[in-house]
Amino acid sequence: MVQVGDVEDLEEDPATLIASCPGSRNVATPGRATLPAVPGYAWLSLTTDYGLSDGFVAACHGVVARIAPAVRVIDVSHLVPAGDVARGAAVLAQTVGHLPPAVHVAVVDPGVGTARRGVALGTPGGLLVGPDNGLLLRAASALGGITEAVELTSAEWFPDPSRTFHGRDVFAPAAARFALGAPLTDAGPAVDPATLVRLPEPVLVQGDGWLEAEVLTVDHFGNVQLAAAGSVLRQLGPVLRIGGRRAVRGGTFGDAPTGELVVYPDSADHLAVAVNGGRADELLGVTSGDVLRLE
């Protein structure tokens, strides 16, 4: 996989980086208010379900490099489970707020080549580019909400796209041009944000001393993230039961004895369940979309 620059390597002025790109325009960045406005974006991120065993990721990097060679690329993840839009949406939404202002490309696209739209979304904290299947909207909220939306239809920008590889032929080239400062409207007509596809709201029901919450994601370590804020933990007792098993309330994994469950607020400030030294998903027999009851 193509190596990317260090996220913390920001000594060079982003304006200098972008100005060196051919086609750069003097368009103010809708980035975070803490940074000065510069033409376009110095950074682009990629989140996909392409895996690492094929050349799909490298092809997207190559397209960006040919159009915008000075724009640096951050690979968020390419190991989102194939076609798992909800997982991709969670990964993206929980990551973009920690990245520099950027054009964020996300491709988890089981409907590629069908009537589903390709879109670009403007937000106060950056741009989002990808399929209109619910993948982008939680990230848009994390970046301050949608201020502009377009459908990616320009025949000039996308003259002969593959019907099965829009990441390479639509989303990557669009993102590279946006990074150079091209306005969203150059890529296609405006879209009413109210018409964008949304994922179903996750299950979350709370009662007196109990909680039922949908599993949002299971991470690499088997930790189970729930559709409840971390602050909910204060409303639960010090000792809980989950699926008939004892769990303790804590702040980190080591607050439970080895091999036992702990309920804690995770780094994204969601309620989560882990096993100290083990995998909570296996112990509880759950996966994304299941509902857990804590009491």
Buried (B, 14 or more C-beta within 10 A) or exposed (E): EEEBEEEEEBEEEBBEBBBEBEEBBEBEBBBBEEEEEBBBBBBBBBBBBBEEEEEBBBBBBBBBBEBBEBBBBBBBBBEBBEEBBBBBBBBBBBBBBEBBBBBBBBBBBEBBEEEBBBBBBBBBBBBBBBBBBBBBBBBBEBBBBBBBBBBBEBEEBBEEBEEEBBBBBBBBBBBBBBBBBBEBEBBBEEBEBEEBBEBEEBBBEBEEEBBBBBBBBBBEEBBBBBBBBBEBBEEBEEEBBBBEBEBBBBEEBEBBEEEBBBBBBBEBEBBBBBBBEBBBBEBBEBEBBBBBBBE
